[in-house]
Every structure is written in structure tokens, then in C-alpha cells.
């Protein structure tokens, strides 16, 4: 068991770690809440398994990590990256000697950081715990990353009751599970307030809204590994079909990965009503969702964010570890068949009642108080543990 790395004035030391942009978005509210509690010496360690995308969120939140492991390499394989995270994060733990580590979600950073903690008997709290699709290859490798982390963690911050039920079904002790809501809603509220106060903070989407004035906007995010190849080709074909309509415009921020960007630029660059743009910082990304009529995605977090803005989500996957949105009616699984994607999007564009049924559905992911609840739970464990 770690004997603890005491910070200023004897405060318990907590390391918060993440490596990708989605993790950073969902964890900066937790860092804020833990620091506001005044009971902890909070250290942020980033692996930077996604470099540029991560940095934009750190800038937004004015977070300066105590340690930046800077592990991203071109064309990195999963096993090589996993090895680097395990050894480098392990060294960070040896230097910082925390009392607890908080990880988030489903990335390699999540799983390997948890294993490094396990090897040192440092307790792990898992933010956004309990999401399950039931298929270890979809999402891949995220499903197994979550399951392994769930075995190691002693605190499970489930965003919904569905996630909590999945953990109980895996025999996680009931008193270790806490339903908090999803911290992405906290981050979304923060971003909306910033944009409202200063619209110039989202310049890319402001320019595109002028360019596409009078058109209905479809926002697209697609980058998952399991869709590389045939899936991406089918998504591109669906977007080509939708782009033949003169009343719509498509905004698609492209990840730098050639399995995504290369395919999409070749297929879609000739359409005047498709904007293939560089990855957006978070404020512009929130502005894109707010400006859109429909969201097409194979991503995870956007299934939680878009419903808070009243935007129907078509999920271009065969499974989802976020079934609450599907059950509530805010999201619909459409797979990667080009015909189905185009048909479902067309239905929402042309059938007002179908659109309203999704856009007005209840958002099951919380009210923006998840980070505060997590900080209170960790504080309570400190007081009674």
C-alpha cells in the first residue's frame, strides 16, 4: 500500500491522469472540483497519447500539468503505446507517491495507468465507469480498457443507473458504485457560458455559419478504429448522397489519421456544401453542435453532449456502450451501411414529427453537477476511510 505523497499542509495527494482530448474535456471539471474542495493536493499527469487535440483543452481550462509524458508517436501501435504508458506512468507514480489516482473512461491511458497503480497498490477511482456494449471488439479496444479498469478500481463513478447496473452485474460491491451523472455535461455548461460571454471564442463555426447561411447543417464526427476501411468508405458514400441536397451543408472536422482524413478528402473534397476542416478546439466544437440540425457520429462523448443541446444523434456503429440515449430516444444506432445512414438522416430532415421526437427527448446524462458529486465522494472517503 502506498504510504502517500503528502502535499502542501499535509493534504492528501490525488493524481488525475488523462491522455486524449475527450478525457481532458471530461476531467478538467473534476480537477476544478477537487481543488475547490480545499482538501487535496491535486497533481495532473497527462500521457498525451493524442498531442495537439489534448493541448487545446488544456489551454481552454488553463490547466498546466505537473507532468506531461508526451508519449504520442506517429503511427503508434496499441501494444507499443501501452508499454510506454505503463512504464512512464509507473515512474511518475514513484516520483509523486499519490494517495489515490483518478482515471477516466476507456482509453489505453485509463487501463495502463490503472495497472501501474495496481502494481503499487495505489487505489484507483474510475470516472465514467460501467459503460458496456457487451462486445469486446466494439468499441475496440475501448470495451476491454473499461473492463480491466473496472477490475482494478475501488471507486466507480457511474454516469447513469444503467452503468451502475452493469457494474453490479459484474459483482462490483454496491457501496463502491456511485451514480454521479456524466462530467461531460459539466464541461458543456462551462463551454456554453464562455461562448455566450464571448462569441469570438468560436470563430471557425461563426465563419461556416455565414458560408452556409440558409442551409440546415449536419455535423459529422467519424474516426473509430473499428470503422477503418469499409466502414469509412460507407460513411463517405452516405455523406455524398446527403450532399446532393441543396438545402443542407455538412461540417466534418477530420482527425489527422490517414485512415480517416485520406479517405474522406478523396471522397468528399469536390462538394461545395461539405466543409472538411481541421480538428476543432472544444469551444468551436460545442458551437458546431449548437449550430447543427442533426449529428452523425461514431464517437462516444458526443452521444452525451448533443442531447443536452436538443440535437438528434445518429450513431454510425452497430453497438453502443451508451444505451441510455437510445432508450431515451435521443440517439439511434444506424450502423455503417451507406443506404441506412442516408435514409435515417433524410427522415429527420423531412419528417418534422420524427425530428421533434428525438430533439425533445429527455437527456439521461445529468445536470452538470457530476464533478462536484465526485469531489464530495472522495472527500467523504477521506473523512471516513
C-alpha positions in Angstrom: 0.0 0.0 0.0 1.3 3.5 -0.9 2.4 5.4 2.2 1.2 8.6 0.4 2.9 11.6 -1.0 1.7 14.4 1.2 1.4 17.8 -0.4 1.2 21.3 1.0 0.0 21.4 4.6 -0.4 17.6 4.8 -3.2 17.4 2.2 -3.9 14.0 0.6 -2.3 13.9 -2.8 -4.5 12.9 -5.7 -3.2 12.3 -9.2 -5.7 12.9 -12.0 -4.5 11.5 -15.3 -5.7 11.5 -18.9 -4.2 11.4 -22.4 -6.8 12.3 -25.0 -9.0 15.3 -25.8 -12.3 13.6 -24.8 -10.7 12.6 -21.4 -9.4 16.1 -20.9 -12.8 17.6 -21.5 -14.5 15.2 -19.1 -11.7 15.5 -16.4 -11.0 19.2 -16.2 -14.3 19.8 -14.2 -13.1 17.1 -11.8 -9.8 18.8 -11.3 -11.6 22.1 -10.7 -14.0 20.5 -8.2 -11.2 18.7 -6.2 -9.2 21.8 -6.0 -12.2 23.8 -4.9 -12.8 21.3 -2.1 -9.6 22.5 -0.5 -8.7 19.1 1.0 -6.4 17.8 -1.7 -3.0 18.3 -3.3 -4.1 17.7 -6.9 -1.5 16.8 -9.5 -2.4 16.5 -13.2 -0.4 13.9 -15.2 -1.0 13.7 -18.9 0.2 10.9 -21.2 -0.6 12.9 -24.4 -1.4 9.8 -26.4 -3.2 12.5 -28.5 -1.0 15.6 -28.6 -2.5 18.5 -30.4 -6.1 17.6 -29.6 -5.3 17.4 -25.9 -3.4 20.7 -25.8 -6.4 22.8 -27.0 -8.4 21.6 -24.0 -5.6 22.2 -21.5 -5.4 25.8 -22.9 -9.2 26.2 -22.6 -9.2 25.1 -18.9 -5.9 26.9 -18.1 -4.5 23.6 -16.8 -0.7 23.2 -16.6 0.0 19.5 -15.9 2.6 18.8 -13.3 3.9 16.1 -15.6 3.5 15.8 -19.3 4.7 12.4 -20.5 4.4 13.4 -24.2 4.0 9.8 -25.4 2.4 10.2 -28.8 4.4 8.9 -31.8 3.5 8.7 -35.5 1.6 5.6 -36.5 1.8 4.2 -32.9 0.7 0.6 -32.4 -1.6 -0.2 -29.5 0.9 -2.5 -27.8 3.9 -0.1 -28.1 1.8 2.7 -26.8 0.5 0.6 -23.9 4.1 -0.3 -23.0 5.2 3.3 -22.9 2.2 4.3 -20.8 2.7 1.5 -18.3 6.4 2.2 -17.7 6.4 6.0 -17.9 3.3 6.5 -15.8 4.7 4.0 -13.3 7.8 6.2 -13.0 5.5 9.2 -12.4 3.7 7.4 -9.6 7.1 6.5 -8.0 8.0 10.2 -8.1 4.7 11.7 -6.9 3.6 8.9 -4.5 -0.1 9.8 -4.5 -2.7 8.5 -2.1 -5.2 8.0 -4.9 -5.4 8.2 -8.7 -8.4 9.1 -10.8 -8.7 7.9 -14.3 -11.3 8.4 -16.9 -13.3 6.3 -19.3 -11.9 3.8 -21.8 -8.5 4.8 -23.4 -5.2 3.0 -23.2 -4.1 5.6 -20.7 -7.0 4.6 -18.5 -6.2 0.9 -18.5 -2.4 1.1 -18.3 -2.4 3.8 -15.6 -4.8 1.6 -13.6 -2.4 -1.4 -13.9 0.6 0.8 -12.9 -1.4 1.8 -9.8 -2.3 -1.9 -9.1 1.3 -2.9 -9.2 2.0 -0.3 -6.5 -1.3 -0.9 -4.5 -2.4 2.7 -5.1 -6.2 2.9 -5.1 -7.9 4.0 -8.3 -11.2 5.9 -8.8 -12.8 5.3 -12.3 -14.7 8.3 -13.6 -17.4 7.3 -16.2 -17.3 3.7 -15.0 -19.7 0.9 -16.1 -20.3 1.6 -19.7 -20.6 -1.7 -21.6 -21.5 -2.7 -25.1 -21.2 -6.4 -24.4 -18.9 -6.9 -27.4 -15.1 -6.8 -26.7 -14.4 -5.8 -30.3 -17.0 -3.0 -30.4 -15.9 -0.4 -29.4 -12.4 -1.7 -29.9 -10.2 -1.6 -27.8 -12.2 0.6 -25.5 -14.6 -2.1 -24.2 -11.7 -4.1 -22.7 -9.9 -1.0 -21.5 -13.0 -0.2 -19.4 -13.5 -3.8 -18.1 -9.8 -4.1 -17.0 -10.0 -0.7 -15.2 -13.2 -1.8 -13.5 -11.4 -4.8 -12.0 -8.7 -2.6 -10.6 -10.7 0.3 -9.3 -12.1 0.6 -5.8 -14.3 3.6 -6.6 -16.6 3.5 -9.6 -18.3 6.8 -10.6 -21.1 5.6 -12.9 -22.7 8.3 -15.0 -26.1 6.6 -15.1 -28.1 4.0 -13.3 -27.7 1.7 -16.4 -23.9 1.9 -16.0 -24.2 1.2 -12.3 -26.4 -1.9 -13.1 -23.7 -3.2 -15.4 -21.1 -2.9 -12.6 -23.4 -4.7 -10.2 -23.9 -7.5 -12.7 -20.1 -7.9 -12.7 -20.2 -8.3 -8.9 -18.7 -4.9 -8.1 -19.7 -4.1 -4.5 -22.7 -1.8 -4.3 -21.0 0.6 -1.8 -18.2 1.1 -4.3 -20.5 2.4 -7.0 -21.7 6.0 -7.1 -24.1 7.4 -9.7 -22.9 10.9 -10.4 -24.1 12.0 -13.9 -21.6 12.5 -16.7 -18.9 15.1 -16.3 -19.1 16.0 -20.0 -22.3 17.9 -19.2 -20.3 20.0 -16.6 -17.8 20.7 -19.3 -20.5 21.6 -21.8 -22.1 24.1 -19.5 -18.7 25.7 -18.9 -18.1 25.9 -22.7 -21.6 27.4 -23.4 -21.0 30.0 -20.8 -17.7 31.0 -22.3 -19.2 31.2 -25.8 -22.2 33.2 -24.6 -19.9 35.7 -22.9 -17.6 36.0 -25.9 -18.9 34.6 -29.3 -15.5 35.3 -30.9 -14.1 32.3 -29.0 -15.7 30.1 -31.6 -14.5 31.7 -34.9 -14.4 28.7 -37.2 -18.1 27.9 -36.8 -19.1 31.5 -37.0 -17.4 31.7 -40.4 -19.0 28.5 -41.6 -22.5 29.6 -40.4 -22.1 32.7 -42.7 -20.9 30.5 -45.6 -23.8 28.1 -45.2 -26.5 30.7 -44.3 -30.0 29.3 -45.0 -28.9 25.7 -45.1 -29.6 23.0 -42.5 -26.3 21.8 -41.0 -25.3 18.2 -40.4 -22.4 17.8 -38.1 -20.2 14.7 -38.6 -17.6 13.0 -36.4 -16.2 9.7 -37.5 -12.8 8.2 -36.6 -13.2 4.9 -34.7 -10.7 2.1 -35.4 -13.4 -0.5 -36.0 -14.7 1.6 -38.9 -11.4 1.9 -40.7 -11.6 0.6 -44.2 -15.1 -0.4 -45.3 -16.9 1.5 -42.6 -15.3 4.8 -43.5 -15.9 4.2 -47.2 -19.6 3.6 -46.5 -19.9 6.7 -44.3 -18.3 8.7 -47.1 -20.8 7.3 -49.6 -23.7 8.3 -47.3 -22.4 11.8 -47.0 -22.1 12.0 -50.8 -25.8 11.1 -51.1 -26.8 13.7 -48.5 -24.7 16.4 -50.1 -26.8 16.1 -53.3 -29.5 18.0 -51.4 -29.2 21.8 -52.0 -30.8 22.6 -48.6 -28.1 21.1 -46.4 -24.5 21.6 -45.5 -22.1 19.2 -43.8 -19.4 20.2 -41.4 -16.8 17.4 -40.7 -13.8 18.1 -38.5 -11.2 15.5 -39.7 -8.8 13.7 -37.4 -5.2 13.6 -38.8 -5.2 9.8 -39.0 -4.8 8.9 -42.7 -7.4 6.1 -42.3 -9.9 8.9 -41.8 -8.6 12.1 -43.4 -7.2 10.4 -46.5 -10.4 8.5 -47.2 -12.7 11.4 -46.6 -10.8 14.0 -48.5 -10.6 11.8 -51.6 -14.3 11.1 -51.5 -15.7 14.4 -50.4 -13.4 17.3 -51.4 -15.4 18.1 -54.6 -18.6 19.2 -52.8 -19.2 22.9 -52.2 -21.6 22.2 -49.3 -19.2 19.9 -47.4 -16.6 21.6 -45.1 -13.8 19.2 -44.4 -12.0 21.1 -41.6 -9.1 20.7 -39.2 -10.0 19.3 -35.7 -11.8 22.0 -33.7 -11.0 23.2 -30.2 -13.7 22.5 -27.7 -15.4 25.8 -27.9 -15.7 25.7 -31.6 -16.9 22.0 -31.3 -19.7 23.0 -28.9 -20.6 25.8 -31.3 -20.7 23.3 -34.2 -23.1 21.0 -32.3 -25.3 24.0 -31.3 -25.4 25.2 -35.0 -26.3 21.8 -36.3 -29.7 20.2 -37.0 -28.5 16.6 -36.9 -25.3 14.9 -35.6 -23.9 11.9 -37.4 -21.2 10.2 -35.3 -19.3 7.1 -34.4 -17.9 8.9 -31.3 -18.8 8.3 -27.7 -19.0 11.6 -25.8 -21.0 13.4 -28.5 -23.8 10.9 -27.8 -24.0 12.5 -24.4 -23.3 16.1 -25.4 -25.6 16.6 -28.4 -28.9 15.6 -26.5 -28.1 18.4 -24.0 -28.4 20.8 -26.9 -31.5 19.2 -28.3 -29.8 17.6 -31.3 -30.8 14.2 -32.7 -27.8 11.8 -32.9 -27.4 9.0 -35.5 -24.7 6.7 -34.2 -22.8 5.1 -37.1 -22.0 1.9 -35.2 -23.7 -1.4 -34.6 -23.3 -1.3 -30.8 -23.0 1.4 -28.2 -21.8 1.4 -24.6 -24.2 4.3 -24.1 -27.6 2.6 -24.4 -29.3 5.2 -22.3 -29.5 7.7 -25.2 -31.0 5.0 -27.5 -33.5 4.1 -24.8 -34.5 7.7 -24.2 -34.9 8.4 -27.9 -32.1 11.0 -28.2 -29.9 8.6 -30.2 -30.4 5.9 -32.8 -28.0 3.2 -33.9 -27.8 3.2 -37.7 -24.6 1.1 -38.4 -22.3 1.9 -41.3 -24.4 0.9 -44.2 -24.5 4.0 -46.5 -28.1 3.5 -47.5 -29.3 3.2 -43.9 -27.4 6.3 -42.8 -28.7 8.4 -45.7 -32.3 7.2 -45.2 -32.3 7.9 -41.5 -30.8 11.3 -41.9 -33.3 12.1 -44.7 -36.2 11.1 -42.5 -35.1 13.5 -39.8 -34.7 16.3 -42.3 -38.0 15.7 -43.9 -40.3 14.5 -41.1 -40.8 17.2 -38.6 -42.6 14.9 -36.1 -39.7 12.4 -36.2 -37.2 15.2 -35.7 -39.1 16.6 -32.7 -39.5 13.2 -31.1 -35.7 12.9 -30.9 -34.7 16.6 -30.2 -37.2 16.9 -27.3 -36.4 13.6 -25.7 -35.1 13.6 -22.1 -31.3 13.8 -21.8 -30.3 10.9 -19.4 -26.7 12.1 -18.7 -27.1 14.5 -15.9 -27.4 18.2 -15.0 -23.9 19.4 -14.8 -23.1 18.6 -11.2 -21.2 15.4 -11.7 -17.7 16.7 -10.8 -19.0 18.3 -7.6 -20.5 14.9 -6.6 -17.3 13.1 -7.3 -15.3 15.6 -5.2 -17.8 15.1 -2.4 -17.5 11.3 -2.5 -13.7 11.4 -2.5 -13.8 13.9 0.4 -16.2 11.7 2.3 -13.9 8.7 1.8 -11.0 10.7 3.2 -13.1 11.7 6.2 -14.3 8.2 7.0 -11.7 6.0 5.4 
